[in-house]
């Protein structure tokens, strides 16, 4: 079973993050991802970066992932 911690580790392994929080029940997950790489990107582009970090896991293991994707400046304001 996929755990919130394993999703968090997958995001951190594929994307330079300042902060990541993941909650979930093994199929449905909610993530807060803070990364400088999101600067100047749309919400769709930010989500694509997270999906890329998770790779095949998004197609095979994770049923649903809702995200808040913020730059460090957006997170602290």
HELIX and SHEET records of a PDB file:
HELIX    1   1 UNK A    4  UNK A   14  1                                  11    
HELIX    2   2 UNK A   36  UNK A   38  5                                   3    
HELIX    3   3 UNK A   43  UNK A   54  1                                  12    
HELIX    4   4 UNK A   57  UNK A   60  1                                   4    
HELIX    5   5 UNK A   72  UNK A   76  1                                   5    
SHEET    1   A 3 UNK A  19  UNK A  24  0                                        
SHEET    2   A 3 UNK A  28  UNK A  34 -1                                        
SHEET    3   A 3 UNK A  64  UNK A  70  1                                        
END                                                                             
